[in-house]
Amino acid sequence: MAKKSRTRTSSAPAAGEVGPRQPCPCGSGKRYKACHGAAGGAAPTFVARPFEGMPSECDVIALRELVPAATAPLTLKDGERTVRLATLLPGAAPAMVRESGDVWLGLQVQHSYGNPARDLGAVLEAALATEEPGIVGLMSAPGEGPSIQDLITDESLDITVHDGFEYWIDDIPERDASMEAALEQANGGVMPTSRLTSVEAAYWTNVGTKEHLRWVMPHPEDQLLDALARLHAAGQDSVAEGSRFVGMFRAHGLLAPVWDLPVGTGAEVLEEPAARFAADLEEALKGGDLSAAERSARAGLANRQVTIR
């Protein structure tokens, strides 16, 4: 007996339409069904390079994504309130107004509305609007308004990397046992980290089984990949004896190359070779067409990227 024919209804989108599993045309990198095609309307607008134009952009990205404990003072364009930028605040709070009236602003937070620079701007504006001590949050997308770089001066940030989160209570003269206990618990998860001084936005860290150098770079992605491929093909991509270039993070529109380092390397010995690598990289950025070996190296590097959002 012949099998009954089955008629399938095509799920392919009509010409000019976007399929639910296709990339959203807004450029977010998400599938359409999880972005502008989601139930309830459009997802928050995604900004590919939100911190562009912010002083020390590369360091800000590192502090948001890679560094456990660090702070930097911010200078407002208008007003004289003291503002302190921090990697992480207690409870991942977006901002805190302290008893002194100072404002602390957190980079590592739990909300994400598509443009972290605008989120920071909105939280900062809310914190500056009050002198009442407490946590200042962001419960919904802030909408149009100034980003953090619109509210502060263009001075380079003076970044301090901390061994732990003691800065959470460094303005409290009398500390009780509960504060100390909470601090001890938080510090238990902090990996030793140092910022190199010979180059910008390069951070050494010790994760126990190995050490890493993670370095956020300001160059456009395609140009940087070409330059790194040239150095890799030439055997010039080492930053210390026994180091190995293992790949890159992509975060907020920029790349952060990562090297594995032998245990015991430390940060100090990286200063001179990192400066030398930076000089070699600048020369490599000027190069023309890639050779066959360099194209092969570039293809390998492109496959060793992890996007952080």
C-alpha positions as CSV (number, residue, x, y, z in Angstrom):
1,M,0.0,0.0,0.0
2,A,1.3,3.3,-0.9
3,K,2.2,5.7,1.9
4,K,-0.1,8.7,2.3
5,S,1.5,11.9,1.2
6,R,2.2,14.5,3.8
7,T,2.0,18.2,3.1
8,R,4.5,20.3,5.0
9,T,3.8,23.9,5.7
10,S,6.9,25.9,4.9
11,S,8.4,27.8,7.9
12,A,10.6,29.9,5.7
13,P,10.1,33.6,6.0
14,A,8.6,35.5,3.1
15,A,10.8,37.7,1.0
16,G,11.8,40.8,3.1
17,E,10.9,39.2,6.4
18,V,13.2,38.0,9.2
19,G,12.9,34.4,10.4
20,P,12.7,33.8,14.2
21,R,16.0,32.0,14.2
22,Q,17.9,34.5,12.1
23,P,20.1,37.3,13.5
24,C,18.1,40.3,14.5
25,P,18.6,43.1,12.0
26,C,19.2,45.6,14.9
27,G,22.8,44.2,15.2
28,S,22.5,42.9,18.8
29,G,23.8,39.5,17.8
30,K,20.7,37.8,19.2
31,R,18.2,35.7,17.2
32,Y,15.2,37.7,16.1
33,K,12.8,35.8,18.3
34,A,14.9,36.7,21.4
35,C,15.2,40.3,20.4
36,H,12.9,42.6,18.4
37,G,10.7,39.6,17.5
38,A,10.2,38.7,21.2
39,A,6.7,38.8,22.7
40,G,6.1,42.1,24.4
41,G,8.0,44.2,21.8
42,A,11.5,45.2,21.1
43,A,14.3,44.3,23.4
44,P,16.5,47.1,24.8
45,T,18.6,48.7,22.2
46,F,22.1,47.1,22.1
47,V,25.1,49.4,21.8
48,A,28.1,47.6,20.4
49,R,30.7,50.0,21.9
50,P,29.0,51.7,24.8
51,F,32.1,53.2,26.5
52,E,33.6,54.8,23.3
53,G,34.8,58.3,24.2
54,M,35.0,57.6,27.9
55,P,38.4,58.3,29.4
56,S,40.4,55.1,29.9
57,E,37.8,53.1,27.9
58,C,39.9,50.0,27.8
59,D,40.5,50.0,31.6
60,V,36.8,50.6,32.2
61,I,36.0,47.5,30.2
62,A,38.6,45.5,32.1
63,L,37.2,46.7,35.4
64,R,33.7,45.7,34.4
65,E,34.5,42.3,33.0
66,L,37.9,41.0,34.2
67,V,39.2,42.7,37.4
68,P,37.7,41.6,40.8
69,A,38.4,44.6,43.0
70,A,39.4,48.1,41.9
71,T,38.3,51.7,42.2
72,A,38.9,55.1,40.5
73,P,37.7,58.6,41.3
74,L,35.5,60.3,38.8
75,T,35.4,64.1,38.3
76,L,32.0,65.5,37.3
77,K,31.5,68.1,34.6
78,D,28.9,69.8,36.8
79,G,28.8,69.8,40.6
80,E,31.3,69.0,43.3
81,R,30.1,65.7,44.7
82,T,32.7,63.1,45.2
83,V,32.1,60.1,42.9
84,R,34.0,56.8,43.1
85,L,33.8,54.2,40.4
86,A,34.2,50.6,41.6
87,T,34.3,47.2,40.0
88,L,31.8,45.8,42.5
89,L,29.8,47.2,45.4
90,P,28.1,45.2,48.2
91,G,25.3,43.1,46.8
92,A,26.2,44.2,43.3
93,A,24.5,47.5,44.0
94,P,24.4,49.8,41.0
95,A,25.2,52.8,43.2
96,M,25.4,53.8,46.9
97,V,25.1,57.2,48.5
98,R,27.3,57.1,51.6
99,E,26.8,58.9,54.9
100,S,29.3,61.6,53.8
101,G,27.2,62.2,50.7
102,D,29.8,60.7,48.4
103,V,28.5,58.6,45.5
104,W,29.9,55.1,44.8
105,L,29.1,53.7,41.3
106,G,29.4,50.0,40.5
107,L,30.4,48.5,37.2
108,Q,29.6,44.8,37.9
109,V,25.8,44.8,38.3
110,Q,23.0,42.4,37.7
111,H,20.9,44.4,35.3
112,S,21.5,44.8,31.5
113,Y,19.5,47.1,29.4
114,G,21.6,47.1,26.2
115,N,23.8,50.1,26.9
116,P,25.8,49.9,30.2
117,A,27.2,53.4,29.7
118,R,23.7,54.8,29.6
119,D,22.7,52.6,32.6
120,L,25.6,54.1,34.5
121,G,24.6,57.6,33.5
122,A,21.1,57.1,34.7
123,V,22.2,55.6,38.0
124,L,24.7,58.4,38.6
125,E,22.0,61.0,37.9
126,A,19.7,59.3,40.4
127,A,22.4,59.1,43.0
128,L,23.3,62.8,42.5
129,A,19.7,63.8,42.9
130,T,19.7,62.7,46.6
131,E,21.9,63.0,49.6
132,E,19.9,60.4,51.5
133,P,22.3,57.5,52.3
134,G,21.4,54.2,50.8
135,I,21.4,52.0,47.6
136,V,20.4,53.5,44.3
137,G,19.1,51.0,41.8
138,L,17.9,50.7,38.2
139,M,14.7,48.7,38.0
140,S,13.9,49.2,34.3
141,A,15.5,50.5,31.1
142,P,16.4,54.1,31.6
143,G,15.4,55.4,28.1
144,E,17.1,58.3,26.4
145,G,19.5,60.4,28.3
146,P,23.2,61.0,29.0
147,S,25.7,58.2,29.2
148,I,28.4,58.1,31.9
149,Q,30.9,59.8,29.6
150,D,28.6,62.7,29.1
151,L,28.6,63.4,32.9
152,I,32.3,63.2,33.7
153,T,35.4,65.0,32.5
154,D,37.8,63.5,30.0
155,E,40.6,63.0,32.4
156,S,42.3,59.6,32.4
157,L,41.2,57.5,35.4
158,D,43.6,57.0,38.3
159,I,42.9,53.3,38.9
160,T,43.7,51.5,42.2
161,V,43.6,47.7,42.1
162,H,42.8,46.2,45.6
163,D,43.7,42.9,47.1
164,G,40.1,42.6,48.3
165,F,36.9,44.6,49.0
166,E,38.1,46.5,52.1
167,Y,37.2,49.7,50.2
168,W,33.5,48.8,50.9
169,I,34.0,49.9,54.5
170,D,37.0,52.2,54.3
171,D,34.8,55.2,55.2
172,I,33.3,53.5,58.2
173,P,35.4,54.3,61.4
174,E,33.8,51.7,63.6
175,R,33.3,48.2,62.1
176,D,31.2,45.5,63.7
177,A,31.6,41.7,63.5
178,S,29.0,41.3,60.8
179,M,30.8,43.7,58.5
180,E,34.1,41.9,59.0
181,A,32.5,38.5,58.4
182,A,30.8,39.7,55.2
183,L,34.1,41.2,54.0
184,E,36.0,38.0,54.8
185,Q,33.5,35.9,52.8
186,A,33.6,38.3,49.8
187,N,37.4,38.4,49.8
188,G,37.6,34.6,49.7
189,G,36.7,34.7,46.0
190,V,39.2,37.4,44.9
191,M,42.0,36.3,42.6
192,P,45.3,38.2,43.0
193,T,45.4,40.9,40.3
194,S,47.8,43.6,39.3
195,R,47.6,46.4,36.6
196,L,50.8,46.7,34.5
197,T,52.3,50.3,34.5
198,S,54.3,50.1,31.3
199,V,51.1,49.8,29.1
200,E,47.5,50.6,29.3
201,A,44.7,48.3,30.4
202,A,46.8,45.1,30.9
203,Y,46.1,43.0,34.0
204,W,48.0,40.1,35.4
205,T,46.0,37.7,37.5
206,N,46.7,34.4,39.4
207,V,43.9,31.9,39.3
208,G,45.8,29.3,41.3
209,T,46.6,26.6,38.7
210,K,48.0,29.2,36.3
211,E,48.5,32.9,35.7
212,H,47.1,35.1,33.0
213,L,47.8,38.4,31.3
214,R,44.6,39.9,30.0
215,W,45.0,43.1,28.0
216,V,42.1,45.2,26.6
217,M,43.2,46.9,23.4
218,P,41.6,50.0,21.7
219,H,42.2,49.0,18.1
220,P,39.4,48.1,15.6
221,E,38.9,44.4,15.6
222,D,39.9,43.6,12.0
223,Q,43.0,45.6,12.2
224,L,44.0,44.1,15.5
225,L,43.5,40.6,14.3
226,D,45.7,41.3,11.3
227,A,48.4,42.7,13.5
228,L,48.2,39.8,16.0
229,A,48.4,37.4,13.1
230,R,51.5,39.0,11.8
231,L,53.2,38.8,15.2
232,H,52.0,35.2,15.7
233,A,53.4,34.1,12.4
234,A,56.7,35.8,13.2
235,G,56.9,34.2,16.6
236,Q,56.7,37.6,18.3
237,D,53.6,37.1,20.4
238,S,55.2,36.1,23.7
239,V,55.1,38.4,26.7
240,A,57.3,36.3,29.0
241,E,59.4,33.1,29.1
242,G,57.0,30.2,28.8
243,S,54.0,32.4,28.0
244,R,51.4,31.2,25.4
245,F,48.9,33.4,23.6
246,V,45.7,31.5,24.0
247,G,42.9,33.7,22.5
248,M,40.8,36.8,23.1
249,F,37.8,38.0,24.9
250,R,35.5,40.4,22.9
251,A,33.8,42.8,25.3
252,H,31.9,46.1,24.6
253,G,33.3,46.4,21.1
254,L,36.9,45.8,21.9
255,L,39.2,42.7,22.0
256,A,41.2,41.6,25.0
257,P,44.0,39.2,24.1
258,V,44.9,36.6,26.8
259,W,48.2,34.9,27.5
260,D,48.7,31.9,29.8
261,L,51.8,32.3,32.0
262,P,53.7,29.7,34.1
263,V,52.9,29.7,37.8
264,G,55.3,32.0,39.6
265,T,55.7,34.5,36.7
266,G,54.2,37.4,38.6
267,A,53.4,40.9,37.3
268,E,56.7,42.6,37.6
269,V,58.6,40.6,35.0
270,L,55.9,41.4,32.4
271,E,56.5,45.1,32.3
272,E,59.4,45.2,29.9
273,P,58.2,42.5,27.5
274,A,54.7,44.0,27.5
275,A,56.1,47.4,26.5
276,R,58.2,45.7,23.8
277,F,55.1,43.8,22.5
278,A,53.1,47.1,22.4
279,A,55.8,48.6,20.2
280,D,55.9,45.5,17.9
281,L,52.1,45.7,17.7
282,E,52.1,49.3,16.6
283,E,54.5,48.3,13.8
284,A,52.4,45.3,12.8
285,L,49.3,47.5,12.7
286,K,50.9,49.4,9.8
287,G,51.3,46.3,7.6
288,G,49.7,45.6,4.3
289,D,48.2,42.4,2.9
290,L,48.7,39.2,4.9
291,S,50.9,36.4,3.7
292,A,49.6,32.9,3.4
293,A,51.1,32.0,6.8
294,E,49.6,35.2,8.4
295,R,46.2,34.4,6.9
296,S,46.4,31.0,8.4
297,A,47.4,32.5,11.8
298,R,44.5,34.9,11.6
299,A,42.0,32.2,10.9
300,G,43.2,30.4,14.0
301,L,43.0,33.5,16.1
302,A,39.5,34.3,14.9
303,N,38.4,30.9,16.2
304,R,39.8,31.6,19.7
305,Q,37.4,34.4,20.7
306,V,34.8,34.5,23.5
307,T,32.3,37.3,23.6
308,I,31.4,38.8,26.9
309,R,28.2,40.8,27.3
